[in-house]
Amino acid sequence: MKTSTFLAGLSVGAVAAAVTVLYSTPQTGSDMRSSVKTASADLRAKLKDVKGKVDDLKGSVADFTSETVQPAIDGVKDSIGGWRTADEGSRNRLESEIQEIQDAIAELERSVAAQHHS
Protein backbone atom coordinates (compact mmCIF):
# COMPACT_ATOMS: atom_id res chain seq x y z
CA MET A 1 0.00 0.00 0.00
CA LYS A 2 1.37 3.41 -0.90
CA THR A 3 1.89 5.97 1.83
CA SER A 4 -0.15 8.61 -0.01
CA THR A 5 -3.13 6.25 -0.32
CA PHE A 6 -2.90 5.38 3.36
CA LEU A 7 -2.73 9.07 4.39
CA ALA A 8 -5.68 9.92 2.11
CA GLY A 9 -7.74 7.15 3.69
CA LEU A 10 -6.73 8.28 7.17
CA SER A 11 -7.72 11.89 6.38
CA VAL A 12 -11.09 10.90 4.95
CA GLY A 13 -11.76 8.73 8.00
CA ALA A 14 -10.85 11.55 10.39
CA VAL A 15 -13.13 14.00 8.57
CA ALA A 16 -15.98 11.46 8.54
CA ALA A 17 -15.54 10.85 12.27
CA ALA A 18 -15.54 14.59 13.03
CA VAL A 19 -18.71 15.16 10.97
CA THR A 20 -20.42 12.19 12.65
CA VAL A 21 -19.56 13.53 16.11
CA LEU A 22 -20.80 17.02 15.25
CA TYR A 23 -24.15 15.76 13.97
CA SER A 24 -24.68 13.23 16.74
CA THR A 25 -23.82 15.54 19.64
CA PRO A 26 -26.89 16.47 21.68
CA GLN A 27 -25.39 19.91 22.49
CA THR A 28 -24.81 22.87 20.28
CA GLY A 29 -21.26 23.98 19.58
CA SER A 30 -21.48 26.90 22.01
CA ASP A 31 -22.92 24.61 24.70
CA MET A 32 -20.11 22.13 24.08
CA ARG A 33 -17.47 24.89 24.34
CA SER A 34 -19.06 26.15 27.53
CA SER A 35 -19.04 22.63 29.02
CA VAL A 36 -15.39 22.19 28.05
CA LYS A 37 -14.48 25.56 29.62
CA THR A 38 -16.33 24.69 32.84
CA ALA A 39 -14.73 21.26 33.03
CA SER A 40 -11.33 22.83 32.36
CA ALA A 41 -11.83 25.40 35.13
CA ASP A 42 -12.95 22.66 37.54
CA LEU A 43 -9.92 20.58 36.65
CA ARG A 44 -7.59 23.55 37.22
CA ALA A 45 -9.17 24.20 40.64
CA LYS A 46 -8.82 20.55 41.62
CA LEU A 47 -5.19 20.45 40.45
CA LYS A 48 -4.47 23.62 42.45
CA ASP A 49 -6.07 22.00 45.52
CA VAL A 50 -4.01 18.85 45.03
CA LYS A 51 -0.84 20.93 44.66
CA GLY A 52 -1.64 22.71 47.93
CA LYS A 53 -2.19 19.41 49.71
CA VAL A 54 1.08 18.01 48.31
CA ASP A 55 2.91 21.12 49.57
CA ASP A 56 1.30 20.65 53.01
CA LEU A 57 2.37 17.02 53.00
CA LYS A 58 5.95 17.98 52.11
CA GLY A 59 5.96 20.44 55.01
CA SER A 60 4.60 17.81 57.39
CA VAL A 61 7.23 15.30 56.32
CA ALA A 62 9.98 17.90 56.76
CA ASP A 63 8.66 18.79 60.24
CA PHE A 64 8.39 15.13 61.18
CA THR A 65 11.92 14.48 59.99
CA SER A 66 13.42 17.43 61.85
CA GLU A 67 11.37 17.02 65.05
CA THR A 68 11.17 13.25 65.41
CA VAL A 69 13.53 11.32 63.19
CA GLN A 70 16.68 13.42 63.64
CA PRO A 71 16.50 13.42 67.47
CA ALA A 72 15.97 9.65 67.39
CA ILE A 73 19.01 9.22 65.16
CA ASP A 74 21.05 11.45 67.45
CA GLY A 75 19.91 9.40 70.46
CA VAL A 76 20.96 6.16 68.79
CA LYS A 77 24.35 7.65 67.92
CA ASP A 78 24.82 8.76 71.54
CA SER A 79 23.85 5.31 72.81
CA ILE A 80 26.30 3.63 70.45
CA GLY A 81 29.03 6.04 71.52
CA GLY A 82 28.32 5.27 75.20
CA TRP A 83 28.29 1.54 74.50
CA ARG A 84 31.64 1.79 72.71
CA THR A 85 33.14 3.67 75.65
CA ALA A 86 31.79 1.13 78.15
CA ASP A 87 32.89 -1.71 75.88
CA GLU A 88 36.39 -0.30 75.63
CA GLY A 89 36.71 -0.26 79.42
CA SER A 90 35.48 -3.85 79.64
CA ARG A 91 37.85 -4.89 76.88
CA ASN A 92 40.82 -3.28 78.64
CA ARG A 93 39.85 -4.98 81.90
CA LEU A 94 39.54 -8.36 80.17
CA GLU A 95 42.91 -7.92 78.43
CA SER A 96 44.48 -7.12 81.79
CA GLU A 97 42.91 -10.19 83.41
CA ILE A 98 44.01 -12.40 80.52
CA GLN A 99 47.56 -11.08 80.87
CA GLU A 100 47.48 -11.81 84.61
CA ILE A 101 46.26 -15.37 83.91
CA GLN A 102 49.02 -15.87 81.32
CA ASP A 103 51.61 -14.57 83.78
CA ALA A 104 50.27 -16.90 86.49
CA ILE A 105 50.43 -19.88 84.09
CA ALA A 106 54.00 -18.99 83.12
CA GLU A 107 54.96 -18.74 86.80
CA LEU A 108 53.28 -22.08 87.51
CA GLU A 109 55.14 -23.70 84.60
CA ARG A 110 58.44 -22.36 85.96
CA SER A 111 57.60 -23.71 89.43
CA VAL A 112 56.74 -27.13 88.05
CA ALA A 113 59.91 -27.17 85.92
CA ALA A 114 62.02 -26.15 88.96
CA GLN A 115 60.52 -28.94 91.11
CA HIS A 116 61.28 -31.55 88.46
CA HIS A 117 64.89 -30.47 88.23
CA SER A 118 65.40 -30.62 91.96
C-alpha positions in Angstrom: 0.0 0.0 0.0 1.4 3.4 -0.9 1.9 6.0 1.8 -0.1 8.6 0.0 -3.1 6.3 -0.3 -2.9 5.4 3.4 -2.7 9.1 4.4 -5.7 9.9 2.1 -7.7 7.2 3.7 -6.7 8.3 7.2 -7.7 11.9 6.4 -11.1 10.9 4.9 -11.8 8.7 8.0 -10.9 11.6 10.4 -13.1 14.0 8.6 -16.0 11.5 8.5 -15.5 10.8 12.3 -15.5 14.6 13.0 -18.7 15.2 11.0 -20.4 12.2 12.6 -19.6 13.5 16.1 -20.8 17.0 15.2 -24.1 15.8 14.0 -24.7 13.2 16.7 -23.8 15.5 19.6 -26.9 16.5 21.7 -25.4 19.9 22.5 -24.8 22.9 20.3 -21.3 24.0 19.6 -21.5 26.9 22.0 -22.9 24.6 24.7 -20.1 22.1 24.1 -17.5 24.9 24.3 -19.1 26.1 27.5 -19.0 22.6 29.0 -15.4 22.2 28.1 -14.5 25.6 29.6 -16.3 24.7 32.8 -14.7 21.3 33.0 -11.3 22.8 32.4 -11.8 25.4 35.1 -12.9 22.7 37.5 -9.9 20.6 36.6 -7.6 23.5 37.2 -9.2 24.2 40.6 -8.8 20.6 41.6 -5.2 20.5 40.5 -4.5 23.6 42.5 -6.1 22.0 45.5 -4.0 18.8 45.0 -0.8 20.9 44.7 -1.6 22.7 47.9 -2.2 19.4 49.7 1.1 18.0 48.3 2.9 21.1 49.6 1.3 20.7 53.0 2.4 17.0 53.0 5.9 18.0 52.1 6.0 20.4 55.0 4.6 17.8 57.4 7.2 15.3 56.3 10.0 17.9 56.8 8.7 18.8 60.2 8.4 15.1 61.2 11.9 14.5 60.0 13.4 17.4 61.8 11.4 17.0 65.0 11.2 13.2 65.4 13.5 11.3 63.2 16.7 13.4 63.6 16.5 13.4 67.5 16.0 9.6 67.4 19.0 9.2 65.2 21.1 11.5 67.5 19.9 9.4 70.5 21.0 6.2 68.8 24.4 7.7 67.9 24.8 8.8 71.5 23.8 5.3 72.8 26.3 3.6 70.4 29.0 6.0 71.5 28.3 5.3 75.2 28.3 1.5 74.5 31.6 1.8 72.7 33.1 3.7 75.7 31.8 1.1 78.1 32.9 -1.7 75.9 36.4 -0.3 75.6 36.7 -0.3 79.4 35.5 -3.8 79.6 37.9 -4.9 76.9 40.8 -3.3 78.6 39.8 -5.0 81.9 39.5 -8.4 80.2 42.9 -7.9 78.4 44.5 -7.1 81.8 42.9 -10.2 83.4 44.0 -12.4 80.5 47.6 -11.1 80.9 47.5 -11.8 84.6 46.3 -15.4 83.9 49.0 -15.9 81.3 51.6 -14.6 83.8 50.3 -16.9 86.5 50.4 -19.9 84.1 54.0 -19.0 83.1 55.0 -18.7 86.8 53.3 -22.1 87.5 55.1 -23.7 84.6 58.4 -22.4 86.0 57.6 -23.7 89.4 56.7 -27.1 88.0 59.9 -27.2 85.9 62.0 -26.1 89.0 60.5 -28.9 91.1 61.3 -31.6 88.5 64.9 -30.5 88.2 65.4 -30.6 92.0 
